[in-house]
Amino acid sequence: MKRMPQDRGRDYNGPGSVVLGFFDPTLPQRADAWLSEHHGTFEVGVVQRARIVARLLAGGRVSGQRLADELRVSRAAVHKHVDVLRGLGVRLSSIPGAGYELSSPLDILAPEIVLPLLASRATPFGAPFLYRAEVGSTNVVAQEAARSGAPHGAVAVTDFQSSGRGRLGRGWTSEPGLDLTFSVVLRPELGPQSVSRLTLAASVAVADTILTLGDLDGRVSVKWPNDVLVDGRKVCGILSEAALDMDRLHWVVVGVGLNVNGTPASGVAPRDLPPGAPSPISLREARGSFTPRTPLLVELVEALGSVFASVEGEGWGRVLGRLRALDALRGQRVDVRAGTGGGDPVLSGVAHGLAADGSLLVKDDSGAVHEVISGDVTLRPTSR
């Protein structure tokens, strides 16, 4: 399934900005247009509640009668939709004679809340939006969707991932209602030899998005090939899994696990950390403040849509340049192992930057430079 030119996102040009207050008077019209464009993708009740949220996000109070008139339903139906939204955790106040009012910040990942905000962005991603309160792995959900024909840009999201996986068989721990764990279905026009670009590009998009939150200048980096770090500690891991033949890439699922408001170090077993790696960190721990997940998810989805479009053409040079600027390993002594960290290194030396295809360059003690396409790379202990 190939995309038409009008479906491509904008070229990747680096970070945008995360806006934590979404009160936009034009949002109802844009949400209606976006939801109509994706008619049949979402359940009718979800669409109606998303339209209610869009009207509340336009600012001010909205009467139940006005909502009923605009949605062409009864006042009783509006009341039922409001009850469902409250059950999802939406803070909705009801003022007699004045109507309903929405409180922020938003920290809810249900489609009724996320879809109106996605509608405000120039991104083809998010339809369908496969939300589950709890799953074993969003990558598994996305893979099942891909096998069933889900289009490029479908997103699987959960509030709690109970059996998360990282690269090389490691586990990934998330905290219920505190982190962001989601996966995107991609059907890129790439050859199998270029699939690794998607993981690298996703790392750049995540790094640049969290930089816009503030308080993190000079503290964010990317550890090849799939970790985003803050202060040298892992804040995000990315896992890409593909269905491919020798000469054809059918689909790719890119999973993102981002520590947002929790305390990830408390739930990570030592065996799930690479040798010598520091404990992970969350954005809340790094910034010292709460980060609402709803707008952050929207920004991440948009950024991923943009960067994934760029890896297919000349934009890869810009993505690679940004990746090199964020490189956490360059100039560091590293060990490269073939598996999860057990056994002796197959290569030791100094990380020498990234090649044109994104592979890691390592200069050994003899001065020879090796290209590392895959493997487990760790900083070499300083005691050696």
Residue pairs with C-beta under 8 A, 6 or more apart in sequence:
1 149
1 151
1 152
1 187
2 187
2 189
3 124
3 152
3 187
3 189
7 124
7 152
8 124
8 309
9 122
9 123
9 124
9 125
9 302
9 305
9 306
9 308
9 309
9 310
10 122
10 306
10 309
11 306
11 309
11 310
11 315
11 318
12 201
12 204
12 205
12 306
12 307
12 309
12 310
12 315
12 318
12 319
12 322
13 318
14 208
14 318
14 322
15 208
15 209
15 211
15 212
16 208
16 209
16 212
16 299
16 302
16 303
17 212
18 209
18 212
18 213
18 295
18 296
18 299
19 295
20 104
20 105
20 292
20 295
21 104
21 105
22 57
22 104
22 106
22 117
22 120
22 295
23 57
23 58
23 59
23 104
24 57
24 58
24 59
24 120
25 58
25 59
26 58
27 54
27 57
27 58
27 116
27 119
27 120
28 51
28 54
28 55
28 58
28 70
30 54
30 119
30 120
31 50
31 51
31 54
31 115
31 116
31 119
31 120
32 51
32 54
33 119
34 115
34 118
34 119
35 42
35 47
35 50
35 51
35 115
35 119
38 127
41 127
41 128
42 50
42 111
42 115
42 127
42 128
42 129
45 81
45 84
46 111
46 112
46 115
48 71
48 73
48 77
48 81
49 81
49 84
49 85
49 112
50 111
50 112
50 113
50 115
50 116
51 70
51 71
51 116
52 67
52 71
52 78
52 81
52 82
52 85
52 112
53 85
53 90
53 102
53 112
53 113
53 116
54 116
54 119
55 62
55 67
55 70
56 62
56 92
56 100
56 101
56 102
57 102
57 116
57 117
60 101
61 95
61 98
61 99
61 100
61 101
62 99
62 100
62 101
63 98
63 99
63 100
64 75
64 78
64 79
64 82
64 99
64 100
65 75
66 99
67 78
67 99
67 100
68 74
68 75
68 77
68 78
71 77
71 78
82 92
82 94
82 100
84 112
85 92
85 112
86 92
88 108
88 110
88 112
88 113
89 107
89 108
90 102
90 106
90 108
90 112
90 113
91 102
91 103
92 100
92 101
92 102
92 103
93 100
93 101
93 103
94 100
95 101
104 292
105 290
105 292
105 294
105 295
106 113
106 292
106 294
106 295
107 177
107 292
107 293
107 294
108 114
108 293
108 294
109 131
109 157
109 158
109 159
109 180
109 293
109 294
109 297
110 131
111 129
111 131
113 294
114 126
114 129
114 131
114 157
114 294
114 297
114 298
115 126
115 129
117 294
117 295
117 298
118 125
118 126
118 129
118 298
118 301
118 302
121 298
121 301
121 302
122 302
123 153
123 301
123 302
123 305
123 306
124 152
124 153
124 305
125 153
125 155
125 184
125 301
125 302
125 304
125 305
126 153
126 155
126 301
127 151
127 153
127 154
128 145
128 150
128 151
128 154
128 155
129 154
129 155
129 157
130 141
130 142
130 145
130 154
130 155
130 156
130 157
131 156
131 157
131 158
132 141
132 156
132 157
132 158
133 158
133 159
133 160
134 158
134 159
134 160
134 161
134 162
134 176
135 141
135 156
135 158
135 160
135 161
135 162
136 161
136 162
136 163
137 161
137 163
137 164
137 165
137 255
138 156
138 157
138 158
138 161
138 181
138 182
138 183
138 255
139 156
139 165
139 183
139 239
139 241
139 253
139 255
141 156
141 158
141 183
142 150
142 154
142 155
142 156
142 183
142 184
142 185
142 253
142 255
143 241
143 243
143 253
145 154
145 156
145 185
146 154
146 185
146 243
146 251
146 253
147 243
150 185
151 185
151 187
152 185
152 186
152 187
152 188
153 184
153 185
153 186
153 305
154 184
154 185
155 182
155 183
155 184
155 185
155 301
156 182
156 183
156 184
156 185
157 181
157 182
157 297
158 181
158 182
159 176
159 177
160 174
160 175
160 176
160 177
160 181
161 172
161 174
161 181
161 257
164 171
164 172
164 173
164 174
164 181
164 257
165 171
165 172
165 239
166 172
166 237
166 239
166 257
166 272
167 226
167 237
167 239
167 376
168 339
168 340
168 341
168 376
169 340
170 272
170 340
171 269
171 272
172 181
172 237
172 239
172 257
173 264
173 267
173 268
173 272
174 181
174 257
174 259
174 262
175 261
175 262
175 263
175 264
175 267
178 260
178 261
178 262
178 282
179 257
179 258
179 259
179 260
179 261
179 262
179 264
179 282
179 293
180 256
180 257
180 258
180 260
180 293
180 296
180 297
180 300
181 255
181 256
181 257
181 258
182 255
182 256
182 297
182 300
182 301
183 253
183 254
183 255
183 256
184 253
184 254
184 256
184 301
184 304
184 308
185 251
185 252
185 253
186 198
186 251
186 252
186 253
186 254
186 308
187 250
187 251
187 252
188 198
188 249
188 252
188 308
188 311
188 312
189 312
190 197
190 198
190 249
190 311
190 312
191 247
191 249
192 242
192 244
192 245
192 246
192 247
192 248
192 249
194 311
194 357
195 240
195 242
195 244
195 249
195 252
196 225
196 240
196 357
196 358
196 359
196 373
196 374
197 311
197 316
197 319
197 357
197 358
198 240
198 252
198 254
198 308
198 311
199 225
199 226
199 238
199 240
199 254
200 222
200 224
200 225
200 226
200 319
200 320
200 323
200 358
201 307
201 308
201 310
201 311
201 319
201 323
202 226
202 238
202 240
202 254
202 256
202 304
202 307
202 308
203 222
203 225
203 226
203 227
203 228
203 236
203 238
203 323
203 326
204 222
204 307
204 319
204 322
204 323
204 326
205 300
205 303
205 304
205 306
205 307
206 228
206 236
206 238
206 256
206 258
206 300
206 303
207 220
207 221
207 222
207 228
207 326
208 303
208 322
209 296
209 299
209 300
209 303
210 216
210 220
210 228
210 230
210 235
210 236
210 258
210 283
211 217
211 220
212 299
213 283
213 287
213 291
213 296
214 287
215 286
215 287
215 288
215 289
216 230
216 286
216 287
219 230
219 231
219 286
220 228
220 229
220 230
220 326
221 228
221 229
221 232
221 326
221 327
221 328
222 228
222 229
222 323
222 326
222 327
222 328
223 229
223 234
223 328
223 329
223 377
224 327
224 328
224 329
224 351
224 354
224 360
224 377
225 358
225 360
225 374
226 237
226 238
226 239
226 240
227 234
227 236
227 237
227 238
228 234
228 235
228 236
228 237
228 238
228 258
229 235
229 328
230 281
230 283
230 286
231 281
231 286
232 278
232 328
233 278
233 279
233 280
233 281
234 259
234 277
234 278
234 280
234 281
235 258
235 259
235 280
235 281
235 282
235 283
235 286
236 256
236 257
236 258
236 259
237 256
237 257
238 254
238 255
238 256
238 257
239 254
239 255
239 257
240 252
240 253
240 254
240 255
241 252
241 253
241 255
242 249
242 250
242 251
242 252
242 253
243 249
243 250
243 251
243 252
244 250
254 304
254 308
256 300
256 304
258 283
258 296
258 300
259 280
259 281
259 282
259 283
260 282
260 283
260 284
260 291
260 293
260 296
261 282
261 283
261 284
261 290
261 291
261 293
262 282
262 284
263 282
263 285
264 279
264 280
264 281
264 282
265 279
265 280
265 281
268 279
268 280
273 279
274 341
274 376
274 378
275 335
275 341
275 378
276 378
276 379
276 381
277 378
277 379
283 291
284 290
284 291
307 319
309 315
310 316
310 318
310 319
311 319
320 354
320 356
320 358
323 354
323 358
324 330
324 353
324 354
327 351
327 353
327 354
329 351
329 360
329 377
329 379
330 351
330 352
330 353
331 350
331 351
332 350
332 351
332 379
332 380
333 348
333 349
333 350
333 351
333 379
333 380
333 384
334 348
334 349
334 350
334 351
334 362
334 377
334 378
334 379
334 380
335 345
335 347
335 348
335 377
335 378
335 379
335 380
336 345
336 346
336 347
336 348
336 360
336 362
336 372
336 375
336 376
336 377
337 343
337 344
337 345
337 346
337 375
337 376
337 378
338 346
338 375
338 376
339 376
340 376
341 376
341 378
346 375
347 362
347 364
347 370
347 372
347 375
348 364
348 365
348 380
349 362
349 363
349 364
349 365
349 370
350 362
350 363
351 360
351 361
351 362
351 377
352 361
352 362
352 363
352 369
353 361
354 360
354 361
355 361
355 371
359 371
359 372
359 373
360 371
360 372
360 377
361 369
361 370
361 371
361 372
362 369
362 370
362 372
363 369
363 370
364 370
